[in-house]
Amino acid sequence: MNNYKIYALIVKLTGEIRYIGLTKNSLKRRFKGHKDKSNMRTTHKDRWVNKIGADNIDIILIEDNIENLEKANEREVFYISFYKNKGCKLVNSTDGGDGTAGRLLTEEQKNHLRLYK
């Protein structure tokens, strides 16, 4: 059974929700990926993580046991919209649901991801 999860990255000090994401991995593994500076690109989220500092961010589970990627994408879109409508200043680059399924990775990216298994 697939076990997709929806999670949020929050500011530890204030509890402010700043990012909504989905993963099939454990939250611990996913959070390592967010904090790894060698994996940083130039997205709004990555710049935010760099600015505030990874030690000042926490990850929380919003929804668990989502049975497939299609449903997980729908739930991610829902939660991004929900939290934006509540006034959260999310650093998500998209409205969600687009994920990285089917994205081709370079050998360097694959090797980097293997470090977190």
Biopython code that builds the backbone (N, CA, C, O; Angstrom):
import numpy as np
from Bio.PDB.StructureBuilder import StructureBuilder

atoms = [
    (1, "MET", "N", (0.838, -1.188, 0.000)),
    (1, "MET", "CA", (0.000, 0.000, 0.000)),
    (1, "MET", "C", (0.880, 1.247, 0.000)),
    (1, "MET", "O", (1.848, 1.333, 0.756)),
    (2, "ASN", "N", (0.541, 2.202, -0.845)),
    (2, "ASN", "CA", (1.236, 3.478, -0.850)),
    (2, "ASN", "C", (0.798, 4.275, 0.357)),
    (2, "ASN", "O", (-0.337, 4.166, 0.819)),
    (3, "ASN", "N", (1.713, 5.074, 0.856)),
    (3, "ASN", "CA", (1.400, 5.880, 2.013)),
    (3, "ASN", "C", (1.910, 7.293, 1.776)),
    (3, "ASN", "O", (2.925, 7.699, 2.341)),
    (4, "TYR", "N", (1.203, 8.034, 0.940)),
    (4, "TYR", "CA", (1.582, 9.416, 0.709)),
    (4, "TYR", "C", (1.155, 10.255, 1.894)),
    (4, "TYR", "O", (0.176, 9.950, 2.575)),
    (5, "LYS", "N", (1.907, 11.319, 2.128)),
    (5, "LYS", "CA", (1.652, 12.212, 3.248)),
    (5, "LYS", "C", (1.652, 13.651, 2.767)),
    (5, "LYS", "O", (2.375, 13.999, 1.833)),
    (6, "ILE", "N", (0.849, 14.479, 3.399)),
    (6, "ILE", "CA", (0.901, 15.923, 3.208)),
    (6, "ILE", "C", (1.525, 16.486, 4.482)),
    (6, "ILE", "O", (1.146, 16.109, 5.591)),
    (7, "TYR", "N", (2.482, 17.390, 4.310)),
    (7, "TYR", "CA", (3.179, 17.943, 5.462)),
    (7, "TYR", "C", (3.322, 19.448, 5.304)),
    (7, "TYR", "O", (3.083, 20.010, 4.235)),
    (8, "ALA", "N", (3.717, 20.081, 6.395)),
    (8, "ALA", "CA", (3.979, 21.516, 6.380)),
    (8, "ALA", "C", (5.344, 21.775, 6.982)),
    (8, "ALA", "O", (5.774, 21.076, 7.899)),
    (9, "LEU", "N", (6.025, 22.790, 6.458)),
    (9, "LEU", "CA", (7.214, 23.327, 7.098)),
    (9, "LEU", "C", (6.775, 24.558, 7.860)),
    (9, "LEU", "O", (6.097, 25.433, 7.323)),
    (10, "ILE", "N", (7.175, 24.612, 9.128)),
    (10, "ILE", "CA", (6.747, 25.715, 9.988)),
    (10, "ILE", "C", (7.956, 26.381, 10.634)),
    (10, "ILE", "O", (9.026, 25.786, 10.760)),
    (11, "VAL", "N", (7.755, 27.628, 11.038)),
    (11, "VAL", "CA", (8.755, 28.352, 11.810)),
    (11, "VAL", "C", (8.614, 27.887, 13.256)),
    (11, "VAL", "O", (7.550, 28.036, 13.857)),
    (12, "LYS", "N", (9.676, 27.328, 13.813)),
    (12, "LYS", "CA", (9.612, 26.775, 15.170)),
    (12, "LYS", "C", (9.140, 27.805, 16.198)),
    (12, "LYS", "O", (8.284, 27.506, 17.030)),
    (13, "LEU", "N", (9.689, 28.998, 16.141)),
    (13, "LEU", "CA", (9.420, 30.010, 17.153)),
    (13, "LEU", "C", (7.959, 30.466, 17.172)),
    (13, "LEU", "O", (7.393, 30.715, 18.236)),
    (14, "THR", "N", (7.358, 30.571, 15.984)),
    (14, "THR", "CA", (6.009, 31.136, 15.904)),
    (14, "THR", "C", (4.937, 30.117, 15.541)),
    (14, "THR", "O", (3.752, 30.369, 15.754)),
    (15, "GLY", "N", (5.335, 28.970, 14.997)),
    (15, "GLY", "CA", (4.366, 27.984, 14.527)),
    (15, "GLY", "C", (3.743, 28.356, 13.194)),
    (15, "GLY", "O", (2.801, 27.706, 12.740)),
    (16, "GLU", "N", (4.268, 29.403, 12.564)),
    (16, "GLU", "CA", (3.743, 29.878, 11.279)),
    (16, "GLU", "C", (4.009, 28.849, 10.182)),
    (16, "GLU", "O", (5.144, 28.413, 9.990)),
    (17, "ILE", "N", (2.956, 28.468, 9.470)),
    (17, "ILE", "CA", (3.074, 27.535, 8.338)),
    (17, "ILE", "C", (3.555, 28.313, 7.123)),
    (17, "ILE", "O", (2.965, 29.327, 6.748)),
    (18, "ARG", "N", (4.645, 27.825, 6.503)),
    (18, "ARG", "CA", (5.208, 28.537, 5.363)),
    (18, "ARG", "C", (5.310, 27.700, 4.099)),
    (18, "ARG", "O", (5.524, 28.252, 3.020)),
    (19, "TYR", "N", (5.161, 26.372, 4.200)),
    (19, "TYR", "CA", (5.284, 25.521, 3.014)),
    (19, "TYR", "C", (4.440, 24.271, 3.210)),
    (19, "TYR", "O", (4.412, 23.686, 4.293)),
    (20, "ILE", "N", (3.749, 23.869, 2.141)),
    (20, "ILE", "CA", (2.969, 22.632, 2.121)),
    (20, "ILE", "C", (3.572, 21.732, 1.051)),
    (20, "ILE", "O", (3.836, 22.175, -0.067)),
    (21, "GLY", "N", (3.788, 20.469, 1.398)),
    (21, "GLY", "CA", (4.354, 19.535, 0.439)),
    (21, "GLY", "C", (3.761, 18.148, 0.595)),
    (21, "GLY", "O", (2.992, 17.881, 1.518)),
    (22, "LEU", "N", (4.133, 17.274, -0.324)),
    (22, "LEU", "CA", (3.706, 15.878, -0.214)),
    (22, "LEU", "C", (4.919, 14.984, -0.401)),
    (22, "LEU", "O", (5.874, 15.336, -1.094)),
    (23, "THR", "N", (4.860, 13.834, 0.224)),
    (23, "THR", "CA", (5.954, 12.880, 0.116)),
    (23, "THR", "C", (5.441, 11.470, 0.318)),
    (23, "THR", "O", (4.393, 11.249, 0.924)),
    (24, "LYS", "N", (6.190, 10.536, -0.195)),
    (24, "LYS", "CA", (5.939, 9.117, 0.047)),
    (24, "LYS", "C", (6.938, 8.601, 1.086)),
    (24, "LYS", "O", (6.769, 7.517, 1.645)),
    (25, "ASN", "N", (7.974, 9.394, 1.329)),
    (25, "ASN", "CA", (9.024, 9.031, 2.277)),
    (25, "ASN", "C", (8.610, 9.387, 3.703)),
    (25, "ASN", "O", (7.568, 10.003, 3.927)),
    (26, "SER", "N", (9.438, 8.990, 4.651)),
    (26, "SER", "CA", (9.203, 9.402, 6.033)),
    (26, "SER", "C", (9.409, 10.913, 6.126)),
    (26, "SER", "O", (10.136, 11.500, 5.325)),
    (27, "LEU", "N", (8.764, 11.530, 7.108)),
    (27, "LEU", "CA", (8.949, 12.972, 7.287)),
    (27, "LEU", "C", (10.400, 13.292, 7.630)),
    (27, "LEU", "O", (10.925, 14.323, 7.211)),
    (28, "LYS", "N", (11.043, 12.422, 8.383)),
    (28, "LYS", "CA", (12.440, 12.631, 8.744)),
    (28, "LYS", "C", (13.315, 12.692, 7.493)),
    (28, "LYS", "O", (14.166, 13.571, 7.359)),
    (29, "ARG", "N", (13.095, 11.754, 6.587)),
    (29, "ARG", "CA", (13.886, 11.724, 5.350)),
    (29, "ARG", "C", (13.581, 12.943, 4.478)),
    (29, "ARG", "O", (14.491, 13.556, 3.920)),
    (30, "ARG", "N", (12.316, 13.285, 4.365)),
    (30, "ARG", "CA", (11.936, 14.429, 3.535)),
    (30, "ARG", "C", (12.518, 15.717, 4.099)),
    (30, "ARG", "O", (12.988, 16.575, 3.352)),
    (31, "PHE", "N", (12.485, 15.846, 5.422)),
    (31, "PHE", "CA", (13.005, 17.049, 6.069)),
    (31, "PHE", "C", (14.515, 17.182, 5.848)),
    (31, "PHE", "O", (15.019, 18.290, 5.664)),
    (32, "LYS", "N", (15.233, 16.063, 5.867)),
    (32, "LYS", "CA", (16.665, 16.097, 5.577)),
    (32, "LYS", "C", (16.905, 16.684, 4.190)),
    (32, "LYS", "O", (17.832, 17.469, 3.991)),
    (33, "GLY", "N", (16.069, 16.300, 3.243)),
    (33, "GLY", "CA", (16.201, 16.823, 1.886)),
    (33, "GLY", "C", (15.993, 18.328, 1.820)),
    (33, "GLY", "O", (16.678, 19.025, 1.072)),
    (34, "HIS", "N", (15.043, 18.827, 2.609)),
    (34, "HIS", "CA", (14.802, 20.272, 2.639)),
    (34, "HIS", "C", (15.970, 21.024, 3.277)),
    (34, "HIS", "O", (16.278, 22.149, 2.884)),
    (35, "LYS", "N", (16.608, 20.409, 4.247)),
    (35, "LYS", "CA", (17.670, 21.089, 4.985)),
    (35, "LYS", "C", (19.043, 20.980, 4.328)),
    (35, "LYS", "O", (19.952, 21.734, 4.675)),
    (36, "ASP", "N", (19.205, 20.066, 3.397)),
    (36, "ASP", "CA", (20.497, 19.816, 2.771)),
    (36, "ASP", "C", (20.866, 20.948, 1.815)),
    (36, "ASP", "O", (20.240, 21.108, 0.767)),
    (37, "LYS", "N", (21.869, 21.720, 2.172)),
    (37, "LYS", "CA", (22.262, 22.869, 1.351)),
    (37, "LYS", "C", (22.794, 22.470, -0.019)),
    (37, "LYS", "O", (22.666, 23.238, -0.973)),
    (38, "SER", "N", (23.391, 21.280, -0.138)),
    (38, "SER", "CA", (23.913, 20.871, -1.443)),
    (38, "SER", "C", (22.782, 20.548, -2.415)),
    (38, "SER", "O", (23.004, 20.452, -3.622)),
    (39, "ASN", "N", (21.567, 20.380, -1.887)),
    (39, "ASN", "CA", (20.400, 20.079, -2.710)),
    (39, "ASN", "C", (19.623, 21.356, -3.056)),
    (39, "ASN", "O", (18.638, 21.302, -3.792)),
    (40, "MET", "N", (20.062, 22.494, -2.530)),
    (40, "MET", "CA", (19.335, 23.745, -2.707)),
    (40, "MET", "C", (19.396, 24.223, -4.158)),
    (40, "MET", "O", (20.432, 24.180, -4.822)),
    (41, "ARG", "N", (18.250, 24.672, -4.601)),
    (41, "ARG", "CA", (18.157, 25.329, -5.893)),
    (41, "ARG", "C", (17.865, 26.799, -5.604)),
    (41, "ARG", "O", (18.255, 27.312, -4.555)),
    (42, "THR", "N", (17.209, 27.455, -6.488)),
    (42, "THR", "CA", (16.912, 28.871, -6.259)),
    (42, "THR", "C", (15.414, 29.121, -6.189)),
    (42, "THR", "O", (14.936, 30.167, -6.625)),
    (43, "THR", "N", (14.674, 28.166, -5.642)),
    (43, "THR", "CA", (13.242, 28.379, -5.486)),
    (43, "THR", "C", (13.004, 29.308, -4.297)),
    (43, "THR", "O", (13.887, 29.515, -3.464)),
    (44, "HIS", "N", (11.819, 29.848, -4.238)),
    (44, "HIS", "CA", (11.436, 30.714, -3.122)),
    (44, "HIS", "C", (11.581, 29.959, -1.802)),
    (44, "HIS", "O", (12.065, 30.514, -0.816)),
    (45, "LYS", "N", (11.160, 28.694, -1.787)),
    (45, "LYS", "CA", (11.264, 27.874, -0.571)),
    (45, "LYS", "C", (12.717, 27.709, -0.154)),
    (45, "LYS", "O", (13.044, 27.854, 1.024)),
    (46, "ASP", "N", (13.590, 27.408, -1.105)),
    (46, "ASP", "CA", (15.003, 27.206, -0.783)),
    (46, "ASP", "C", (15.639, 28.488, -0.239)),
    (46, "ASP", "O", (16.429, 28.439, 0.704)),
    (47, "ARG", "N", (15.299, 29.621, -0.825)),
    (47, "ARG", "CA", (15.825, 30.894, -0.329)),
    (47, "ARG", "C", (15.301, 31.156, 1.086)),
    (47, "ARG", "O", (16.033, 31.661, 1.938)),
    (48, "TRP", "N", (14.034, 30.812, 1.332)),
    (48, "TRP", "CA", (13.454, 30.978, 2.668)),
    (48, "TRP", "C", (14.183, 30.105, 3.683)),
    (48, "TRP", "O", (14.536, 30.578, 4.763)),
    (49, "VAL", "N", (14.416, 28.827, 3.348)),
    (49, "VAL", "CA", (15.133, 27.917, 4.250)),
    (49, "VAL", "C", (16.519, 28.479, 4.552)),
    (49, "VAL", "O", (16.950, 28.464, 5.705)),
    (50, "ASN", "N", (17.217, 28.971, 3.540)),
    (50, "ASN", "CA", (18.546, 29.553, 3.743)),
    (50, "ASN", "C", (18.487, 30.784, 4.630)),
    (50, "ASN", "O", (19.327, 30.958, 5.513)),
    (51, "LYS", "N", (17.497, 31.641, 4.399)),
    (51, "LYS", "CA", (17.396, 32.898, 5.140)),
    (51, "LYS", "C", (17.084, 32.655, 6.612)),
    (51, "LYS", "O", (17.750, 33.209, 7.487)),
    (52, "ILE", "N", (16.087, 31.841, 6.888)),
    (52, "ILE", "CA", (15.663, 31.637, 8.274)),
    (52, "ILE", "C", (16.563, 30.641, 9.001)),
    (52, "ILE", "O", (16.693, 30.689, 10.224)),
    (53, "GLY", "N", (17.172, 29.754, 8.250)),
    (53, "GLY", "CA", (18.046, 28.733, 8.836)),
    (53, "GLY", "C", (17.278, 27.456, 9.108)),
    (53, "GLY", "O", (16.227, 27.477, 9.749)),
    (54, "ALA", "N", (17.800, 26.352, 8.623)),
    (54, "ALA", "CA", (17.117, 25.063, 8.730)),
    (54, "ALA", "C", (16.846, 24.669, 10.178)),
    (54, "ALA", "O", (15.864, 23.977, 10.446)),
    (55, "ASP", "N", (17.688, 25.091, 11.113)),
    (55, "ASP", "CA", (17.476, 24.749, 12.520)),
    (55, "ASP", "C", (16.275, 25.467, 13.123)),
    (55, "ASP", "O", (15.815, 25.109, 14.207)),
    (56, "ASN", "N", (15.769, 26.474, 12.430)),
    (56, "ASN", "CA", (14.611, 27.229, 12.915)),
    (56, "ASN", "C", (13.310, 26.783, 12.270)),
    (56, "ASN", "O", (12.272, 27.426, 12.428)),
    (57, "ILE", "N", (13.378, 25.678, 11.544)),
    (57, "ILE", "CA", (12.216, 25.157, 10.824)),
    (57, "ILE", "C", (11.912, 23.754, 11.335)),
    (57, "ILE", "O", (12.819, 22.993, 11.671)),
    (58, "ASP", "N", (10.638, 23.428, 11.386)),
    (58, "ASP", "CA", (10.219, 22.081, 11.768)),
    (58, "ASP", "C", (9.248, 21.567, 10.718)),
    (58, "ASP", "O", (8.726, 22.340, 9.915)),
    (59, "ILE", "N", (9.011, 20.281, 10.726)),
    (59, "ILE", "CA", (8.086, 19.646, 9.795)),
    (59, "ILE", "C", (6.971, 18.996, 10.605)),
    (59, "ILE", "O", (7.218, 18.351, 11.625)),
    (60, "ILE", "N", (5.747, 19.176, 10.136)),
    (60, "ILE", "CA", (4.611, 18.549, 10.810)),
    (60, "ILE", "C", (3.751, 17.809, 9.790)),
    (60, "ILE", "O", (3.650, 18.209, 8.630)),
    (61, "LEU", "N", (3.146, 16.741, 10.241)),
    (61, "LEU", "CA", (2.253, 15.944, 9.398)),
    (61, "LEU", "C", (0.878, 16.584, 9.395)),
    (61, "LEU", "O", (0.335, 16.925, 10.446)),
    (62, "ILE", "N", (0.317, 16.743, 8.194)),
    (62, "ILE", "CA", (-1.043, 17.273, 8.067)),
    (62, "ILE", "C", (-2.021, 16.150, 7.765)),
    (62, "ILE", "O", (-3.088, 16.072, 8.375)),
    (63, "GLU", "N", (-1.663, 15.279, 6.823)),
    (63, "GLU", "CA", (-2.542, 14.160, 6.460)),
    (63, "GLU", "C", (-1.671, 12.974, 6.065)),
    (63, "GLU", "O", (-0.624, 13.137, 5.439)),
    (64, "ASP", "N", (-2.116, 11.789, 6.436)),
    (64, "ASP", "CA", (-1.341, 10.567, 6.224)),
    (64, "ASP", "C", (-2.214, 9.523, 5.541)),
    (64, "ASP", "O", (-3.430, 9.686, 5.433)),
    (65, "ASN", "N", (-1.582, 8.457, 5.085)),
    (65, "ASN", "CA", (-2.281, 7.304, 4.505)),
    (65, "ASN", "C", (-3.108, 7.650, 3.276)),
    (65, "ASN", "O", (-4.226, 7.160, 3.120)),
    (66, "ILE", "N", (-2.565, 8.485, 2.408)),
    (66, "ILE", "CA", (-3.227, 8.806, 1.147)),
    (66, "ILE", "C", (-2.841, 7.711, 0.165)),
    (66, "ILE", "O", (-1.658, 7.433, -0.033)),
    (67, "GLU", "N", (-3.838, 7.093, -0.446)),
    (67, "GLU", "CA", (-3.624, 5.826, -1.150)),
    (67, "GLU", "C", (-2.886, 5.900, -2.481)),
    (67, "GLU", "O", (-2.292, 4.905, -2.895)),
    (68, "ASN", "N", (-2.900, 7.046, -3.169)),
    (68, "ASN", "CA", (-2.195, 7.106, -4.452)),
    (68, "ASN", "C", (-1.755, 8.530, -4.756)),
    (68, "ASN", "O", (-2.208, 9.480, -4.117)),
    (69, "LEU", "N", (-0.867, 8.670, -5.736)),
    (69, "LEU", "CA", (-0.303, 9.972, -6.067)),
    (69, "LEU", "C", (-1.359, 10.944, -6.572)),
    (69, "LEU", "O", (-1.312, 12.130, -6.247)),
    (70, "GLU", "N", (-2.296, 10.466, -7.349)),
    (70, "GLU", "CA", (-3.352, 11.344, -7.861)),
    (70, "GLU", "C", (-4.118, 11.994, -6.709)),
    (70, "GLU", "O", (-4.341, 13.204, -6.715)),
    (71, "LYS", "N", (-4.519, 11.194, -5.729)),
    (71, "LYS", "CA", (-5.238, 11.711, -4.565)),
    (71, "LYS", "C", (-4.342, 12.636, -3.738)),
    (71, "LYS", "O", (-4.798, 13.668, -3.245)),
    (72, "ALA", "N", (-3.063, 12.263, -3.587)),
    (72, "ALA", "CA", (-2.114, 13.091, -2.836)),
    (72, "ALA", "C", (-1.945, 14.460, -3.499)),
    (72, "ALA", "O", (-1.894, 15.482, -2.816)),
    (73, "ASN", "N", (-1.859, 14.474, -4.830)),
    (73, "ASN", "CA", (-1.768, 15.747, -5.550)),
    (73, "ASN", "C", (-3.000, 16.605, -5.304)),
    (73, "ASN", "O", (-2.883, 17.812, -5.093)),
    (74, "GLU", "N", (-4.185, 15.989, -5.330)),
    (74, "GLU", "CA", (-5.428, 16.715, -5.054)),
    (74, "GLU", "C", (-5.420, 17.299, -3.648)),
    (74, "GLU", "O", (-5.828, 18.442, -3.444)),
    (75, "ARG", "N", (-4.957, 16.518, -2.683)),
    (75, "ARG", "CA", (-4.926, 16.972, -1.286)),
    (75, "ARG", "C", (-3.907, 18.097, -1.103)),
    (75, "ARG", "O", (-4.139, 19.029, -0.332)),
    (76, "GLU", "N", (-2.780, 18.009, -1.812)),
    (76, "GLU", "CA", (-1.785, 19.071, -1.723)),
    (76, "GLU", "C", (-2.375, 20.384, -2.245)),
    (76, "GLU", "O", (-2.219, 21.428, -1.612)),
    (77, "VAL", "N", (-3.041, 20.335, -3.379)),
    (77, "VAL", "CA", (-3.693, 21.530, -3.930)),
    (77, "VAL", "C", (-4.693, 22.092, -2.919)),
    (77, "VAL", "O", (-4.737, 23.299, -2.681)),
    (78, "PHE", "N", (-5.495, 21.201, -2.325)),
    (78, "PHE", "CA", (-6.481, 21.628, -1.333)),
    (78, "PHE", "C", (-5.811, 22.361, -0.165)),
    (78, "PHE", "O", (-6.235, 23.454, 0.209)),
    (79, "TYR", "N", (-4.769, 21.758, 0.404)),
    (79, "TYR", "CA", (-4.142, 22.357, 1.585)),
    (79, "TYR", "C", (-3.405, 23.655, 1.269)),
    (79, "TYR", "O", (-3.420, 24.581, 2.080)),
    (80, "ILE", "N", (-2.767, 23.738, 0.115)),
    (80, "ILE", "CA", (-2.122, 24.995, -0.261)),
    (80, "ILE", "C", (-3.167, 26.097, -0.360)),
    (80, "ILE", "O", (-2.961, 27.195, 0.158)),
    (81, "SER", "N", (-4.273, 25.817, -1.012)),
    (81, "SER", "CA", (-5.351, 26.792, -1.128)),
    (81, "SER", "C", (-5.934, 27.139, 0.250)),
    (81, "SER", "O", (-6.160, 28.310, 0.558)),
    (82, "PHE", "N", (-6.172, 26.121, 1.063)),
    (82, "PHE", "CA", (-6.734, 26.311, 2.396)),
    (82, "PHE", "C", (-5.866, 27.244, 3.245)),
    (82, "PHE", "O", (-6.365, 28.198, 3.841)),
    (83, "TYR", "N", (-4.568, 26.959, 3.292)),
    (83, "TYR", "CA", (-3.687, 27.770, 4.133)),
    (83, "TYR", "C", (-3.445, 29.161, 3.551)),
    (83, "TYR", "O", (-3.286, 30.121, 4.306)),
    (84, "LYS", "N", (-3.414, 29.288, 2.228)),
    (84, "LYS", "CA", (-3.317, 30.626, 1.628)),
    (84, "LYS", "C", (-4.547, 31.449, 1.983)),
    (84, "LYS", "O", (-4.435, 32.630, 2.310)),
    (85, "ASN", "N", (-5.727, 30.821, 1.917)),
    (85, "ASN", "CA", (-6.963, 31.530, 2.254)),
    (85, "ASN", "C", (-7.033, 31.923, 3.728)),
    (85, "ASN", "O", (-7.732, 32.870, 4.088)),
    (86, "LYS", "N", (-6.316, 31.200, 4.573)),
    (86, "LYS", "CA", (-6.240, 31.549, 5.995)),
    (86, "LYS", "C", (-5.231, 32.662, 6.248)),
    (86, "LYS", "O", (-5.095, 33.138, 7.375)),
    (87, "GLY", "N", (-4.525, 33.076, 5.199)),
    (87, "GLY", "CA", (-3.565, 34.167, 5.336)),
    (87, "GLY", "C", (-2.122, 33.736, 5.522)),
    (87, "GLY", "O", (-1.256, 34.575, 5.768)),
    (88, "CYS", "N", (-1.850, 32.449, 5.409)),
    (88, "CYS", "CA", (-0.468, 31.973, 5.531)),
    (88, "CYS", "C", (0.336, 32.445, 4.330)),
    (88, "CYS", "O", (-0.122, 32.355, 3.191)),
    (89, "LYS", "N", (1.518, 32.939, 4.587)),
    (89, "LYS", "CA", (2.411, 33.416, 3.528)),
    (89, "LYS", "C", (3.290, 32.259, 3.074)),
    (89, "LYS", "O", (4.462, 32.163, 3.438)),
    (90, "LEU", "N", (2.691, 31.383, 2.268)),
    (90, "LEU", "CA", (3.396, 30.186, 1.819)),
    (90, "LEU", "C", (4.493, 30.528, 0.825)),
    (90, "LEU", "O", (4.379, 31.476, 0.048)),
    (91, "VAL", "N", (5.556, 29.737, 0.864)),
    (91, "VAL", "CA", (6.668, 29.904, -0.072)),
    (91, "VAL", "C", (6.618, 28.866, -1.190)),
    (91, "VAL", "O", (7.594, 28.694, -1.921)),
    (92, "ASN", "N", (5.487, 28.174, -1.326)),
    (92, "ASN", "CA", (5.316, 27.226, -2.432)),
    (92, "ASN", "C", (5.414, 27.979, -3.747)),
    (92, "ASN", "O", (4.883, 29.081, -3.879)),
    (93, "SER", "N", (6.095, 27.383, -4.722)),
    (93, "SER", "CA", (6.264, 28.010, -6.033)),
    (93, "SER", "C", (5.054, 27.812, -6.934)),
    (93, "SER", "O", (4.872, 28.546, -7.906)),
    (94, "THR", "N", (4.223, 26.815, -6.612)),
    (94, "THR", "CA", (3.049, 26.521, -7.427)),
    (94, "THR", "C", (1.844, 26.330, -6.517)),
    (94, "THR", "O", (1.959, 26.406, -5.294)),
    (95, "ASP", "N", (0.687, 26.082, -7.124)),
    (95, "ASP", "CA", (-0.525, 25.800, -6.365)),
    (95, "ASP", "C", (-0.619, 24.334, -5.969)),
    (95, "ASP", "O", (-1.621, 23.905, -5.398)),
    (96, "GLY", "N", (0.435, 23.555, -6.275)),
    (96, "GLY", "CA", (0.493, 22.155, -5.872)),
    (96, "GLY", "C", (-0.040, 21.227, -6.945)),
    (96, "GLY", "O", (-0.538, 21.649, -7.988)),
    (97, "GLY", "N", (0.087, 19.941, -6.642)),
    (97, "GLY", "CA", (-0.438, 18.924, -7.535)),
    (97, "GLY", "C", (0.428, 18.605, -8.725)),
    (97, "GLY", "O", (0.089, 17.732, -9.524)),
    (98, "ASP", "N", (1.543, 19.296, -8.857)),
    (98, "ASP", "CA", (2.392, 19.052, -10.024)),
    (98, "ASP", "C", (3.539, 18.110, -9.720)),
    (98, "ASP", "O", (4.038, 17.439, -10.622)),
    (99, "GLY", "N", (3.963, 18.046, -8.480)),
    (99, "GLY", "CA", (4.946, 17.072, -8.019)),
    (99, "GLY", "C", (6.113, 16.874, -8.955)),
    (99, "GLY", "O", (6.343, 17.662, -9.873)),
    (100, "THR", "N", (6.848, 15.800, -8.702)),
    (100, "THR", "CA", (8.013, 15.494, -9.531)),
    (100, "THR", "C", (7.913, 14.102, -10.123)),
    (100, "THR", "O", (8.906, 13.568, -10.616)),
    (101, "ALA", "N", (6.723, 13.502, -10.083)),
    (101, "ALA", "CA", (6.564, 12.160, -10.659)),
    (101, "ALA", "C", (6.888, 12.209, -12.145)),
    (101, "ALA", "O", (6.373, 13.059, -12.872)),
    (102, "GLY", "N", (7.723, 11.318, -12.580)),
    (102, "GLY", "CA", (8.087, 11.265, -13.983)),
    (102, "GLY", "C", (9.277, 12.128, -14.352)),
    (102, "GLY", "O", (9.757, 12.073, -15.484)),
    (103, "ARG", "N", (9.759, 12.931, -13.402)),
    (103, "ARG", "CA", (10.913, 13.775, -13.683)),
    (103, "ARG", "C", (12.148, 12.896, -13.810)),
    (103, "ARG", "O", (12.362, 11.994, -12.999)),
    (104, "LEU", "N", (12.946, 13.156, -14.812)),
    (104, "LEU", "CA", (14.180, 12.407, -15.008)),
    (104, "LEU", "C", (15.295, 13.071, -14.212)),
    (104, "LEU", "O", (15.511, 14.278, -14.318)),
    (105, "LEU", "N", (15.998, 12.277, -13.418)),
    (105, "LEU", "CA", (17.080, 12.785, -12.596)),
    (105, "LEU", "C", (18.425, 12.469, -13.227)),
    (105, "LEU", "O", (18.590, 11.462, -13.915)),
    (106, "THR", "N", (19.377, 13.350, -12.977)),
    (106, "THR", "CA", (20.738, 13.080, -13.410)),
    (106, "THR", "C", (21.333, 12.025, -12.478)),
    (106, "THR", "O", (20.787, 11.766, -11.406)),
    (107, "GLU", "N", (22.450, 11.417, -12.882)),
    (107, "GLU", "CA", (23.121, 10.444, -12.018)),
    (107, "GLU", "C", (23.564, 11.097, -10.714)),
    (107, "GLU", "O", (23.500, 10.472, -9.656)),
    (108, "GLU", "N", (24.007, 12.334, -10.782)),
    (108, "GLU", "CA", (24.426, 13.062, -9.578)),
    (108, "GLU", "C", (23.239, 13.223, -8.615)),
    (108, "GLU", "O", (23.393, 13.021, -7.411)),
    (109, "GLN", "N", (22.071, 13.581, -9.133)),
    (109, "GLN", "CA", (20.887, 13.724, -8.295)),
    (109, "GLN", "C", (20.483, 12.383, -7.687)),
    (109, "GLN", "O", (20.118, 12.315, -6.514)),
    (110, "LYS", "N", (20.548, 11.323, -8.484)),
    (110, "LYS", "CA", (20.208, 9.989, -7.969)),
    (110, "LYS", "C", (21.145, 9.585, -6.846)),
    (110, "LYS", "O", (20.698, 9.062, -5.826)),
    (111, "ASN", "N", (22.443, 9.821, -7.020)),
    (111, "ASN", "CA", (23.421, 9.489, -5.985)),
    (111, "ASN", "C", (23.174, 10.299, -4.720)),
    (111, "ASN", "O", (23.303, 9.785, -3.609)),
    (112, "HIS", "N", (22.821, 11.553, -4.894)),
    (112, "HIS", "CA", (22.526, 12.413, -3.746)),
    (112, "HIS", "C", (21.317, 11.868, -2.976)),
    (112, "HIS", "O", (21.349, 11.808, -1.747)),
    (113, "LEU", "N", (20.274, 11.480, -3.671)),
    (113, "LEU", "CA", (19.075, 10.950, -3.013)),
    (113, "LEU", "C", (19.358, 9.641, -2.297)),
    (113, "LEU", "O", (18.748, 9.364, -1.264)),
    (114, "ARG", "N", (20.260, 8.838, -2.816)),
    (114, "ARG", "CA", (20.592, 7.567, -2.175)),
    (114, "ARG", "C", (21.178, 7.757, -0.775)),
    (114, "ARG", "O", (21.082, 6.864, 0.066)),
    (115, "LEU", "N", (21.772, 8.897, -0.530)),
    (115, "LEU", "CA", (22.344, 9.182, 0.782)),
    (115, "LEU", "C", (21.285, 9.222, 1.871)),
    (115, "LEU", "O", (21.606, 9.041, 3.046)),
    (116, "TYR", "N", (20.033, 9.455, 1.506)),
    (116, "TYR", "CA", (18.964, 9.639, 2.481)),
    (116, "TYR", "C", (18.027, 8.456, 2.587)),
    (116, "TYR", "O", (16.949, 8.579, 3.169)),
    (117, "LYS", "N", (18.403, 7.331, 2.049)),
    (117, "LYS", "CA", (17.563, 6.142, 2.162)),
    (117, "LYS", "C", (17.681, 5.548, 3.539)),
    (117, "LYS", "O", (17.044, 4.535, 3.830)),
]
sb = StructureBuilder()
sb.init_structure("model")
sb.init_model(0)
sb.init_chain("A")
sb.init_seg("    ")
for serial, (resi, resn, name, xyz) in enumerate(atoms, 1):
    if name == "N":
        sb.init_residue(resn, " ", resi, " ")
    sb.init_atom(name, np.array(xyz, "f"), 0.0, 1.0, " ", f" {name:<3s}", serial, name[0])
structure = sb.get_structure()
